[in-house]
Amino acid sequence: MRFTNNAVASLALLGGVAIAHPGHNVAEEVAERRDFLQSVKRSSLAHCADKLKARGVEARNMERRSALIEKARQKRGLKKRGPEKRGLTKRDLDTVLNTSHNETDQGYTLNTDPETLFSGYNSCILTPEVTQGPYYVSGEYVRENLIEEQEGLDIILDYQVIDIDTCETVPNVYLEMWHCNSTGVYSGVVAGGNGDSSDQSNIDNTWLRGIQLTDEDGVAQFESLFPGHYTSRATHIHIMAHTNATLLANQTLGSENYASHVGQAFFDQDLITEVELLAPYNTNTQTLTTNAQDSILSEEVATEGVDPVMEYTLLGDALADGLFAWLAFGINSTRSQAVTPAVFLYAEGGVANPNSGGGGPGGPPPGSPPNAVDDASSSTAAASANGSK
C-alpha cells in the first residue's frame, strides 16, 4: 500500500485526535481499510468496463441517468442546460484530489449524446472488514426519499453495485446509506459530539437514512440532501450493501445485523466549499476537515485505480437548483461480515446498543437491547404508528 503525503500527515494528526466521535477511533478504521485493500486482487472496476459495455450496461446507465435528470429538472421547473463542453480527464492515484468530478459543463441536453456525461466507471470498493463508523442504526426504512423535515441542498444519488470478480451487476441487494445533516448532526444517535447531546429525542429520528433494493442493473437511487461536515472528517456519505436480507411487512429489514459490505463516498473540495456558503450549511460552527486532511479518503485513493469521489452535474444553472451524483461500488459477493449497530430502531423508537463498542465490528456480538420486542411485530407496529416513510 502506498501513502500520499496527505495520508501520512493525516495519520500523524490522528495520533493526537483519533476520535471523530466519542467511542470511535478513526485510526483503527484506517488500519482496517488498509488491511482489506491490501488483501483484494482487484482495486477498481476498470477491468470491468469493456464487459459492462458489451452487455449493454453502460448504455442503460446513460439512458437511466439522462431520464432521471430530465425528470428532476421538470419537477423543479428548470430549463435544459446549454451545450457547453470541456474535456474529460482520467482519474489516477496522484490526481484524484485535484481533479474536478463536475460534469455539468459536458452540456447535457435531450439532444446530447449521454456518453459525453455518463461514460466510464468511477468507483469505490466496498469492504466487508472495516468499521461502518460510530453512528450506524439498524432497522431503518426501505425508502427512496430520505429528507423528511431537514433543510439543505437537494441531491439525487445513483449508485451501482458490481461484483468485482465477475464484473456482473448485482441485483436484489439492499443498499443502505446514511449521512449527517447540513450542520453535521446524525439522526438516530444521542452522543457527545453529535449535536445537542441533551436532546434525547434524536435517538428516535430517522432523517437522512434509508435503504433501496438494487434493480437488474445493480442500481439503487435516493433523494437526499448534500451532507454537512463535522470535526475531524471530510464531507462524506456512508454506504452499506446487505448481501443477505429480507424485507419485512413494514418496509424495514428489521434490527437483525446482516452480512454486509461497507464504504464511504466523497465529493470534490471546491463543490463542498460552494455548498458551505449556502444556508443552513453556513451556520455550522464545527471545524471543517478538507479531503486532503481526511485519513479515510487518503487510504482509499492510495489504492491504485480507486476514486471514491462522486461524479456530479448541476440540475440547473445554479448550485441551489440541486445536484445529480453517481458512483459505482465494487463488492466481493462471496465475502461478508456481521455489523454491530450503535442503535436499534424499534416501533417504540431508538434503543442504544450497550455492546456497540463504538458501532463497529470486532467487539462483543450484538445483543437485543433492553425491553426489546420481536423485530417483525415491533417493526410492523412502527410502520402503523409512523406511516410510510
N, C-alpha and C positions, 0 to 999 in steps of 0.2 A: 504494500500500500504506500503510495506516495503522499506527501503532505505539502500543501502550499504554505507559503509564509503566513498567510492569514490563518490557516488551520493551526499552525504551531503557536501563533500569538493567542488564538482563541483558547487553546488548551492551557496555555500558561495563565491566562486570565481566569479560567475556571478553577485553577488551583486555589484561588482566593475566593471566588464566587461560584461555587459548584452547584448551588441550588437555585434554579429558576423559580420554583415554587417550593414552599416548605414540604419536606418529605420526599423530594425528587432530586436526584443527583444527575445533572446533565452530563458530567464527565463519565459516569457509568454508562449512560445511554450511548455516548460517542464510542466508547470502547466496545460495546456490544454490537453496534453497527459496523465497526471496523472488522471485528472478528467474522461477522456474517459475510460481508462483502469480499473478504479475502477467501472465503470458502466456496464461493459460487464460480462455476465455469463461465457464465455469461454475465456481463456487467451492464449491457444495454440491449435495446431491441433493434439495433442497427442491422443485425444479421437476418432479421425477420422481414425487412422492408420489401424485398423482391417477392417473397412468398405471399405476403399480405396483398400486394398489388395484383399479383396473378390471380388470386382468389376473389378479387373484386372488393376487398375490404376497404382499400384506400379510396376507391371511387364512391363507395357507400358512405364513408366518413365525410367526404366532401359534400355530397348531396344532403346528408343529415344536418351537418353543421350550417350549411348555407340556408337551409329551410328554417332551422331554429332561429338563426339570427334575423331572418326576414320576419318571422312571426313575432319575435320580441320587439322589433322596430315598429311593426304595425300596431302592436298592443300599446306602445308608448307614443304613437303618433309621430315617429321620427322619419325624416326623409332618408332616401338612399344616399350613400356617400359618393363623392365624385371619384373619377378614375385616375387617382394619383398612383404612382408606382415607385418602388425602390427595390434594390437588390437584396436577395436573401443571403445570409452567410451561415455556414455550418458551425455548429457548436463543438467545442473541444474543451479539454481539461483547463487550459490556460485562459480561455476567453469567456467562459460561462458568465462570470460575474460582470464582465464588461461588454456583453452582447445584449442588444435590445431584443426582447421577445414580443415587442409590439408589432403586430402585423396589420395594424389599421391602415397604413399607407399603401398596402397592397391594392387598395382601390376596389373593395367589394361592391359590386352592383349585380343585379339579376342577370346582366349580360356578360359578366366577367367569369372567365374560367376559374372555378373554385380551387384549382390546383395552385394558383398563384397565392392562395391564402392558406389552404389546409393540407398541403402535401407534407410528407415526412413524418417521422415518429420520434419527436422529442419525448423522453421517457425517464422514469424513475423506477428502481427496483423495490418492490415491497418485500420486507424481510420478516421471516417468521420468528427470529430470535432476537428481537430488540424490544425495549420498553415502549409502550404506547403513550408515555407521558403520564403525568400525575392526575389528570382530570378526565379519564375515560369513565363514562357512565353506561352500564349495561341496562337494557330494557327500553331503549329509545324507539321512537315511532318510525315505521316504514312510510316515508312520505317524500314528496319532491320539493315542496316549498318549506324552508326552514326558518323564515324570517320572523313570524309572529309579530310582536309589538316593537321589535327592535328598529332602530334608525341607522342609516348609513348608505353606502353606495351599492346599488343593485349589481349583482354579478350572477351570470348564468354559467354553470360549470358542466363540462362534457368530459367524462372520464372513460377510458377504455382499458379493459383488463386483458392481457395477452399472456399465454403460457410461454415462459422464457426459453424453454427447451424445445417445444414442438412448434412454436410460432402460430399456434391456433388461438383464436379469440376464445375467451372463457365465459360462456353464457351461464345464467342461473346461479350466479354468485351474488350474495348480498354485500354491496359496497356501502360502507358506513363512513360518514365524515362529520367532523366537529371542529369548531374553532371559536376563538374569543370574539367578543363584540367590538364595537368601534372604540371603546375606551379600555380594552384589554382585559375584560372580565369573561370568564366561562360560566355558562349556566350549569346548574345541577350539582355544584360543589360549594360547600362553605369551608373556607380555609384562609388563614393569614396569607396575604399576598395575592388573593383573588378578590379584588374589590373590597366592599364593606363586609368584613367577616362577622360583624354583629347582625347582619341581615340573614337570619336563619331561613327565611322563605326561599332563598336562592336554591336550596337543595331540591326544591320541587320544580324549578324552571327547566324548560326543555328547548328554549330557543337556540338556533344555530347548531342543532344536532339532528341527524336523520340518516335514513338508510334507504337505498334503492336496489332493486334486483337488476342485474345486467341482462341485456337482451341477447339476441342470437349473435350479435357482433361484439359482445362483451362490454356494451356501453351502458353507463348509468349517468343520469343527468339530474342536476339540482338547481334550485333557485335559492340564492342566499345573499349575504352582504359581504363586501370586501372586509377581511378581518383587520382588526386593530393590532396594536403591539403591547407587549408587557416587558418588564425589566429582564434583561439577560437573554432574550430570544428574539430573533428576527421574525417578521411577519410571516405566518405560515398557516397551513390547514392540515389537520390530521386525517389520515385515510386508513381504513381497515377493511380488508376483504375477508368475509366469512365464507370459508370453503365448505362448511357443513352446518347448515342452519335450517330451521323450519319456521315458517310464518304462522303465528298464532291468529286466532279469530279477531283479536283487537288491533291488528296491524303492527305488532311488535314481534321481535324474536325472543321475547321473554328475557329473563335475567340469568339464564344459563350462559356459561362462558365458552364460546365455540372456538375451535381451532381457527387461527386467523393469520393473516399477513398484515404487517403494519408499516406505514411510511408517512412522509410529510411532503407537502408541495409548497413551493415558494413563489415569489413574484419579483419582477425587476425592481431595483432600488429606486430608479427615477419615477416609476409608477407609484411606489409607496410614498415617495416624497410628495407627489402631487395629491394623492389621496389624503395625506395627513393635513393638508391645508383646508380640507372640507370639514364642515360641521357634520356630526359631533366629534370627529376624529381629532380636531384641533383643541378639544377640551381635555385630552388625555395628558396627564402630568407625569406618567411613568417615563423612565429613561428609554429612548429609542435605541435598540441594538440593530446595527446595519447587517446586511447579508455578509459583508466581508468579515464581520466580527462574530458571526454565528458558527459555532463549532460543529453543529449537526449538519448544516448546509455544506460546510467545508469538507466534512467527511464524505458526503455524497459526491461532490464534484471532484474529489480526489480519486474517485474510481473512474477509470477511463471509459468514456462514452456515456456516462450518466449525466443528465441535465434535468434536475428536478424543478426547474423554474417553468411556470406555466406560460404557454403561448397565449396571446390575447388580442382582441380587437375591440375598439370602442363601438358601441351600438349607434351612436350619433356623432355629431361634430364636436361635442363637448364631453369631457370625462364624466360630468354629473349625469349624463344621459344613461350611464351604465356600461357594463363590460360583458363580453363573452370570452371565456377562457377554456383551454383544453389541454389535456395531458394524457399520455398512455402510461400504464403501470404494468410492469412485468412481474409475474409470480411463478414460483415453482409449485405447481399444484399438488405435488406429492409430499410436500413438507408443510408442517403445521405445528402450532403450539397453543396451548390454552393461555388465556389472558386473565389478568386479575383487575377488576374494576375498582375505582375509588369509591363508587356509589352504585347501589342497586336502585333502579326506578321501579316502584310498585304502584298499584292503584291508590294507595294511601299517600303516595309521594316518595321522595327520595330517602334512602337509608344508607348512611355511611358504612363502608365495609371495614370492619375492625382489623381485617387481615390484609389490607391492600398493600401495605409496605410501600406506599407512595404511588400505587396504581400500576406497577409494572410486573412482569413475570419474574419468576425465580424466588419469590417469597413464599410464605405459607400458602397452601391451597385455599382458594376462596371458600368460605363457609356461608351458610344462609345468615342474613342479618337478623338481629333480634326481632322477635314478633313478626317475622315474615310469614306470608301465607303462600299457598301454592301459586306458582308463576302463572299458569294458564287462567285460573279463576281470578287471580288478582289483576292480571293484565286485562282480562275481559271487563272486569269492573272498572278499570281505569278508562278503557275506551268508552264505556257507557257514561261514566261521570264526566269525562273531559270532552267527549265528542271527537270527531275526526280531526286529526292534526296533520 
